[in-house]
Amino acid sequence: MGMTQSITKENLINKAREVFTSNTLQGFSHWKNTDYKFIAPSNKEYVFQWLWDTAFHAIVLSHFDNDWAKEEILNLLKGQGEDGFIPHIIFWGENKKLPHWAYIESMISVRPRTSSITQPPVLGMTIEKIYEKDHDKEFLKKTVDKIALHHKWLLDNRDNDQDGLISIISPNESGMDELPVFQVAANYTGEKTAMLHYTYRKGDFKNYRHKFNSKKILELDYFNVEELLFNTIFIESTRSISRLYLELDKQEESDYFKNVADNCENSLLTKCWDENDEIFYSLYSNNEKMAKVKTVASLVPLLLDGLNGDKIDKLVNNHLLNENEFWTPYPFPSVAKNEPYYYPNETPSYKIKLLWRGPTWISTNWLIIKGLRKHGYNAIADGVVLRMLQMIEREGFREYYNPETGAGYRRENFGWSTLLIDLL
């Protein structure tokens, strides 16, 4: 697709390299007895290693430094538990002060080393992308089994009803911390900032009390969300694992993960589709109620192979291209315009920060554009990428953007906003 006049892919790659270099942190970890080196999402505030940020950074790196991409993944996997669990954050750096929330999202400890919750499992998709560049089977041997074990951990610990859909136990596991879906699931429909923060955090306090025992937490049913984005990524990454096992001549493992992906996809396409609203919603509680709020996650199932026919047509034409919902000047807002929760601007400085309540994020755009292209909506996809180019050319790689004006907000030189490179 075409570029704007003053920006080229080469320019963007050079800028991404600068961002990644400035956000790289390294040292020696005594608790793991190993050197560490990783790209933090930002060199302010977000100075630890996040799961899905690392996966996205590595995807971008695969375009210009595949060895560096591999190092990012291998460093993240140093924090994996013996049971396969991969935490959403590794707190590398012995001397860095930990934020207060690190203690809420981790097992009781004088100083947590990792969080005790996870994040969307993008790693299968990532290592497939890396492998496509150089067909390095030694890298696959070091990574596929570990990532597959994490998927098995999710199936064993987060699918109490055995329908193939994975439950999350904290809003932070979705990667979209304050998405309105989670206040709907918690039965608070107000907009008072302090109450919203309590609503999003109260499950985390309970998880802490129950020592992050997933099965017990899901049985107690106080926060149990079969979330759309998390499960769509789980399906796609599981398909990647299945294909990569074939590259290693492991037919049995490949078949197993293909069946897992098919089962989860079938459940999502059947259970999460609302016939009246003609859109996807996340499910919550053991009764699998629909969290009826239209968010960017409602569009992410576009990424699925099995989405077809009426559903895809209605999702694109009635919602994605609807100017009252997601078709803003700089798509795609994290909350549909006609939802009462939609707030496109930056949170005022005098308020506690609330994220994912309107602004456009490059990570979710990346997922949706991949889906549009997969299903042949190339003109729409290219149009959105052009608007993203204009936005980034003007504002730089920001954490998120105003969907109406394109204004960039919060952290500058934010790592995953370089995902634009993968879409060109």
C-alpha positions as CSV (number, residue, x, y, z in Angstrom):
1,M,0.0,0.0,0.0
2,G,1.1,3.6,-0.5
3,M,2.9,5.8,2.0
4,T,2.3,9.4,2.9
5,Q,4.8,11.8,1.2
6,S,7.3,12.2,4.0
7,I,7.3,8.8,5.7
8,T,8.7,5.5,4.4
9,K,8.8,2.0,5.9
10,E,12.6,2.5,6.2
11,N,12.0,5.7,8.2
12,L,9.6,3.9,10.5
13,I,12.0,1.0,11.0
14,N,14.8,3.4,11.9
15,K,12.5,5.1,14.4
16,A,11.4,1.8,15.8
17,R,15.0,0.8,16.3
18,E,15.6,4.0,18.2
19,V,12.5,3.4,20.4
20,F,13.5,-0.2,21.2
21,T,17.1,0.8,21.9
22,S,16.0,3.6,24.3
23,N,13.5,1.2,26.0
24,T,16.0,-1.6,26.4
25,L,16.9,-2.6,30.0
26,Q,19.5,-5.1,31.0
27,G,21.3,-6.4,34.1
28,F,21.9,-9.5,36.2
29,S,19.0,-11.1,38.1
30,H,20.1,-12.8,41.4
31,W,16.7,-14.5,41.9
32,K,17.0,-16.2,38.5
33,N,20.8,-16.3,38.5
34,T,20.8,-15.1,34.9
35,D,21.5,-12.0,32.8
36,Y,18.4,-10.3,31.5
37,K,17.8,-8.0,28.6
38,F,14.5,-6.9,27.3
39,I,12.5,-4.0,25.7
40,A,10.2,-2.3,28.1
41,P,7.0,-0.8,26.7
42,S,8.2,2.6,27.7
43,N,11.3,4.0,29.5
44,K,8.9,5.7,32.0
45,E,6.5,3.9,34.3
46,Y,6.3,0.7,32.3
47,V,9.9,-0.4,33.0
48,F,9.3,-4.2,33.4
49,Q,8.8,-7.0,30.9
50,W,5.1,-7.5,29.8
51,L,4.0,-10.7,28.1
52,W,1.9,-9.3,25.1
53,D,4.1,-6.2,24.7
54,T,7.1,-8.5,24.3
55,A,5.3,-10.6,21.8
56,F,4.4,-7.5,19.7
57,H,7.9,-6.0,20.0
58,A,9.3,-9.3,18.7
59,I,6.9,-9.3,15.7
60,V,8.2,-5.8,14.7
61,L,11.8,-6.8,15.3
62,S,11.4,-9.8,12.9
63,H,11.2,-7.2,10.1
64,F,14.8,-5.9,10.7
65,D,16.6,-7.9,13.4
66,N,15.3,-11.5,13.8
67,D,18.0,-12.5,16.3
68,W,17.0,-9.7,18.6
69,A,13.3,-10.8,18.2
70,K,14.4,-14.3,19.4
71,E,16.3,-12.9,22.4
72,E,13.2,-11.0,23.5
73,I,11.1,-14.2,23.5
74,L,13.8,-16.3,25.2
75,N,14.2,-13.7,27.9
76,L,10.5,-13.7,28.6
77,L,10.4,-17.5,28.9
78,K,13.0,-17.3,31.7
79,G,10.1,-16.1,33.9
80,Q,7.8,-19.1,33.0
81,G,6.7,-21.4,35.9
82,E,7.5,-25.1,35.9
83,D,3.8,-25.8,35.4
84,G,3.8,-23.8,32.2
85,F,2.2,-20.6,33.5
86,I,3.6,-17.4,31.9
87,P,3.1,-14.3,34.0
88,H,1.9,-11.0,32.5
89,I,4.8,-9.2,34.1
90,I,8.4,-10.1,35.1
91,F,9.8,-7.6,37.5
92,W,13.4,-7.6,36.3
93,G,15.8,-5.3,38.1
94,E,16.6,-5.8,41.8
95,N,16.8,-2.1,42.6
96,K,13.8,-0.8,40.8
97,K,11.0,0.4,43.1
98,L,7.9,-1.7,42.4
99,P,4.5,0.1,41.9
100,H,1.8,-0.6,44.5
101,W,-0.3,-2.7,42.1
102,A,2.6,-5.1,41.7
103,Y,1.8,-6.4,45.2
104,I,-1.9,-6.7,44.4
105,E,-1.3,-8.8,41.3
106,S,1.3,-11.1,42.8
107,M,1.6,-13.8,45.4
108,I,2.4,-12.4,48.9
109,S,6.1,-11.5,49.0
110,V,8.5,-8.9,50.3
111,R,9.3,-8.3,46.7
112,P,7.4,-10.1,43.9
113,R,9.5,-11.4,41.0
114,T,6.6,-11.9,38.6
115,S,2.9,-11.2,38.7
116,S,0.5,-14.1,39.4
117,I,-1.9,-13.3,36.5
118,T,-1.3,-13.7,32.8
119,Q,-2.1,-11.8,29.6
120,P,-3.4,-12.5,26.0
121,P,-1.2,-15.5,24.8
122,V,0.2,-13.9,21.6
123,L,3.4,-15.9,21.8
124,G,2.4,-18.7,19.4
125,M,1.6,-16.2,16.6
126,T,4.9,-14.4,17.4
127,I,7.2,-17.3,17.1
128,E,5.5,-18.4,13.9
129,K,6.3,-14.9,12.5
130,I,9.9,-15.2,13.6
131,Y,10.2,-18.7,12.2
132,E,8.8,-17.7,8.8
133,K,11.8,-15.3,8.4
134,D,14.6,-17.8,8.7
135,H,13.2,-21.3,9.4
136,D,15.4,-21.7,12.5
137,K,14.3,-25.1,13.9
138,E,16.7,-24.8,16.9
139,F,14.7,-21.7,18.0
140,L,11.5,-23.6,17.6
141,K,12.8,-26.4,19.7
142,K,13.6,-23.9,22.5
143,T,10.2,-22.3,22.4
144,V,7.3,-24.3,21.0
145,D,7.0,-26.8,23.9
146,K,7.2,-24.1,26.5
147,I,4.5,-22.0,24.8
148,A,2.4,-25.1,24.2
149,L,2.7,-25.9,28.0
150,H,1.3,-22.5,28.8
151,H,-1.7,-23.2,26.6
152,K,-2.2,-26.5,28.4
153,W,-2.0,-24.6,31.7
154,L,-4.8,-22.3,30.5
155,L,-6.9,-25.3,29.5
156,D,-6.4,-27.1,32.8
157,N,-6.9,-24.0,35.0
158,R,-9.1,-21.6,33.2
159,D,-11.8,-23.7,31.5
160,N,-13.9,-25.0,34.4
161,D,-17.0,-25.7,32.1
162,Q,-14.8,-27.5,29.5
163,D,-16.3,-25.6,26.6
164,G,-12.9,-24.6,25.2
165,L,-13.3,-20.9,26.1
166,I,-10.6,-19.6,28.5
167,S,-11.7,-17.5,31.5
168,I,-9.7,-14.5,32.8
169,I,-9.7,-13.7,36.5
170,S,-8.7,-10.1,36.4
171,P,-9.4,-7.2,34.0
172,N,-5.6,-6.9,33.6
173,E,-5.4,-10.3,32.0
174,S,-7.2,-9.0,29.0
175,G,-4.5,-6.4,28.5
176,M,-7.3,-3.8,28.3
177,D,-7.4,-2.9,31.9
178,E,-10.5,-0.7,32.3
179,L,-12.6,-1.8,29.4
180,P,-16.2,-1.1,30.3
181,V,-17.0,-4.9,29.7
182,F,-15.5,-5.5,33.2
183,Q,-17.7,-3.0,35.0
184,V,-20.7,-4.5,33.3
185,A,-19.5,-7.9,34.5
186,A,-19.1,-6.5,38.0
187,N,-22.6,-4.9,37.9
188,Y,-21.5,-1.2,38.2
189,T,-22.8,1.0,35.5
190,G,-21.9,4.4,37.0
191,E,-19.0,6.6,36.0
192,K,-17.5,7.8,39.4
193,T,-13.8,7.5,39.0
194,A,-13.0,6.2,42.5
195,M,-15.9,3.7,42.3
196,L,-14.7,2.5,38.9
197,H,-11.2,1.9,40.3
198,Y,-12.6,-0.1,43.2
199,T,-14.8,-2.0,40.8
200,Y,-11.8,-3.0,38.6
201,R,-9.6,-3.8,41.6
202,K,-11.9,-5.6,44.0
203,G,-11.5,-9.0,42.2
204,D,-7.7,-8.6,42.3
205,F,-7.9,-8.2,46.1
206,K,-10.0,-11.4,46.3
207,N,-7.6,-13.2,44.0
208,Y,-4.7,-12.2,46.3
209,R,-6.6,-13.6,49.3
210,H,-7.2,-16.9,47.4
211,K,-3.5,-17.1,46.5
212,F,-4.4,-16.9,42.8
213,N,-5.9,-20.4,42.7
214,S,-7.6,-20.2,39.4
215,K,-10.0,-23.1,39.8
216,K,-11.2,-21.9,43.2
217,I,-11.6,-18.3,41.9
218,L,-13.7,-19.5,39.0
219,E,-15.8,-21.7,41.2
220,L,-16.5,-18.7,43.5
221,D,-17.5,-16.8,40.4
222,Y,-16.8,-13.3,41.6
223,F,-14.7,-12.5,38.4
224,N,-15.0,-15.0,35.6
225,V,-15.0,-13.5,32.1
226,E,-14.7,-15.5,28.9
227,E,-13.2,-12.5,27.1
228,L,-13.3,-12.1,23.3
229,L,-9.8,-10.7,22.6
230,F,-8.1,-13.2,24.9
231,N,-9.9,-16.1,23.4
232,T,-9.4,-15.0,19.8
233,I,-5.7,-14.7,20.4
234,F,-5.7,-18.0,22.2
235,I,-7.3,-19.7,19.1
236,E,-4.9,-18.0,16.6
237,S,-1.8,-18.8,18.7
238,T,-3.0,-22.4,19.2
239,R,-3.3,-22.7,15.4
240,S,0.3,-21.4,15.1
241,I,1.5,-24.0,17.6
242,S,-0.2,-26.7,15.6
243,R,1.5,-25.6,12.4
244,L,4.9,-25.2,14.1
245,Y,4.7,-28.8,15.5
246,L,4.3,-30.0,11.9
247,E,7.5,-28.2,11.1
248,L,9.1,-30.3,13.8
249,D,7.4,-33.5,12.4
250,K,5.3,-33.9,15.6
251,Q,2.0,-34.9,14.0
252,E,0.3,-36.0,17.3
253,E,1.0,-32.7,19.0
254,S,-0.1,-30.8,15.9
255,D,-3.4,-32.6,15.8
256,Y,-4.0,-32.1,19.5
257,F,-3.6,-28.3,19.2
258,K,-5.6,-28.1,16.0
259,N,-8.5,-29.7,17.8
260,V,-8.1,-27.3,20.8
261,A,-8.3,-24.3,18.4
262,D,-11.3,-25.7,16.5
263,N,-13.2,-26.4,19.8
264,C,-12.5,-22.9,21.2
265,E,-13.4,-21.2,17.9
266,N,-16.6,-23.1,17.6
267,S,-17.6,-22.1,21.1
268,L,-16.8,-18.5,20.6
269,L,-18.6,-18.2,17.3
270,T,-21.7,-19.9,18.7
271,K,-21.9,-18.6,22.3
272,C,-20.6,-15.1,22.0
273,W,-22.6,-14.0,18.9
274,D,-25.7,-12.0,19.8
275,E,-28.4,-12.6,17.2
276,N,-30.3,-9.4,18.0
277,D,-27.4,-7.0,18.0
278,E,-25.5,-8.9,15.4
279,I,-22.2,-8.5,17.2
280,F,-19.9,-10.4,19.5
281,Y,-19.9,-10.0,23.3
282,S,-17.7,-11.4,26.0
283,L,-19.4,-13.8,28.5
284,Y,-19.2,-13.5,32.3
285,S,-20.1,-15.7,35.3
286,N,-20.8,-19.4,35.4
287,N,-24.2,-18.6,33.8
288,E,-22.4,-17.2,30.7
289,K,-24.3,-13.9,30.6
290,M,-23.4,-11.5,27.8
291,A,-21.6,-8.3,28.8
292,K,-23.6,-6.2,26.4
293,V,-21.3,-3.3,25.7
294,K,-19.8,-2.8,22.2
295,T,-16.0,-2.4,22.5
296,V,-13.1,-3.0,20.2
297,A,-12.9,-6.6,21.4
298,S,-16.3,-7.1,19.7
299,L,-14.5,-6.7,16.3
300,V,-11.4,-8.8,17.1
301,P,-13.1,-12.2,16.1
302,L,-12.6,-10.9,12.5
303,L,-9.2,-12.6,13.0
304,L,-10.8,-16.1,13.1
305,D,-10.6,-18.4,10.1
306,G,-14.0,-19.8,10.9
307,L,-15.9,-16.5,10.8
308,N,-17.8,-16.3,7.5
309,G,-21.1,-15.7,5.8
310,D,-23.7,-13.4,7.4
311,K,-21.8,-12.9,10.7
312,I,-18.7,-11.3,9.0
313,D,-20.8,-9.2,6.7
314,K,-22.9,-7.8,9.6
315,L,-19.9,-7.3,11.8
316,V,-18.1,-5.2,9.1
317,N,-21.0,-3.4,7.5
318,N,-23.3,-2.7,10.5
319,H,-20.6,-2.1,13.1
320,L,-17.0,-1.6,11.9
321,L,-18.1,0.8,9.1
322,N,-20.8,2.5,11.3
323,E,-19.9,6.1,11.9
324,N,-21.9,6.1,15.1
325,E,-19.9,3.1,16.4
326,F,-16.4,2.3,15.2
327,W,-15.8,4.2,12.0
328,T,-14.3,7.3,13.4
329,P,-11.8,9.6,11.6
330,Y,-9.0,7.5,13.2
331,P,-10.4,4.0,13.8
332,F,-10.9,1.9,15.9
333,P,-12.0,3.4,19.2
334,S,-11.7,1.0,22.2
335,V,-15.4,1.7,22.9
336,A,-18.2,2.3,20.3
337,K,-19.2,6.0,20.0
338,N,-22.8,5.3,20.8
339,E,-22.0,3.6,24.1
340,P,-22.5,5.7,27.3
341,Y,-19.0,4.8,28.4
342,Y,-17.3,6.3,25.3
343,Y,-14.7,8.9,26.2
344,P,-12.3,9.7,23.3
345,N,-10.0,12.1,25.2
346,E,-7.2,11.8,27.6
347,T,-8.2,11.4,31.3
348,P,-7.9,14.8,32.9
349,S,-4.7,15.2,35.0
350,Y,-6.6,15.8,38.2
351,K,-8.3,12.3,37.9
352,I,-7.0,8.9,38.5
353,K,-6.0,7.5,35.0
354,L,-8.6,5.3,33.3
355,L,-7.6,3.5,30.1
356,W,-9.4,1.7,27.3
357,R,-12.5,3.8,27.5
358,G,-12.5,5.3,24.0
359,P,-9.1,6.0,22.5
360,T,-7.6,4.1,19.6
361,W,-4.8,1.6,20.3
362,I,-2.4,0.3,17.7
363,S,-2.3,-3.2,19.2
364,T,-6.1,-3.8,18.7
365,N,-6.0,-2.1,15.3
366,W,-3.3,-4.6,14.3
367,L,-5.5,-7.6,15.2
368,I,-8.5,-6.1,13.4
369,I,-6.6,-5.2,10.2
370,K,-5.1,-8.7,10.1
371,G,-8.6,-10.0,10.3
372,L,-9.9,-7.7,7.5
373,R,-7.1,-8.8,5.2
374,K,-7.6,-12.4,6.0
375,H,-11.2,-12.1,4.8
376,G,-10.6,-10.0,1.7
377,Y,-11.5,-6.6,3.0
378,N,-8.2,-5.1,1.8
379,A,-9.4,-1.7,0.7
380,I,-10.9,-1.0,4.2
381,A,-7.7,-2.3,5.9
382,D,-5.5,-0.2,3.7
383,G,-7.6,2.9,4.4
384,V,-7.2,2.4,8.2
385,V,-3.4,1.8,7.9
386,L,-3.1,5.0,5.9
387,R,-4.9,6.9,8.7
388,M,-2.6,5.2,11.3
389,L,0.4,6.4,9.2
390,Q,-0.9,9.9,9.3
391,M,-1.5,9.8,13.0
392,I,2.0,8.4,13.8
393,E,3.7,10.7,11.4
394,R,2.2,13.7,13.2
395,E,2.2,12.4,16.8
396,G,4.9,9.7,16.9
397,F,4.6,6.3,18.6
398,R,2.3,7.2,21.5
399,E,0.6,4.9,23.9
400,Y,-2.9,5.6,22.4
401,Y,-4.6,8.2,20.3
402,N,-7.8,10.2,20.1
403,P,-10.1,8.4,17.5
404,E,-11.6,11.7,16.4
405,T,-8.6,14.0,16.1
406,G,-5.7,11.6,16.0
407,A,-4.0,13.4,19.0
408,G,-1.4,11.2,20.7
409,Y,-1.7,10.6,24.5
410,R,0.3,9.5,27.5
411,R,3.6,7.8,27.0
412,E,5.8,8.7,24.1
413,N,8.0,6.2,22.2
414,F,5.6,3.4,23.2
415,G,6.9,0.1,21.9
416,W,3.9,-1.7,20.6
417,S,2.7,1.3,18.5
418,T,5.6,0.3,16.1
419,L,3.3,-2.6,15.1
420,L,2.3,-0.3,12.2
421,I,5.5,-1.6,10.5
422,D,4.0,-5.1,10.3
423,L,1.0,-3.8,8.5
424,L,2.8,-2.1,5.6
